[in-house]
Amino acid sequence: MKMDMKEAITTMKKEIVEACERALNHIERIIEENTPQNATVIIAGIGNTMGIPG
């Protein structure tokens, strides 16, 4: 779903921030559970990821 210009330049909604935090926690858990210690992990954000905290 594309956002309109107003959405693109305004503050991110609280629900989106919270969803991003949950997604980040999920990704971190998957990496910790499935990656050997001291391994290198690359996470590539494909698309518009400018507003994602992390």
Secondary structure as GFF3:
##gff-version 3
##sequence-region A 1 54
A	DSSP	alpha_helix	5	9	.	.	.	ID=ss1
A	DSSP	alpha_helix	14	34	.	.	.	ID=ss2
###
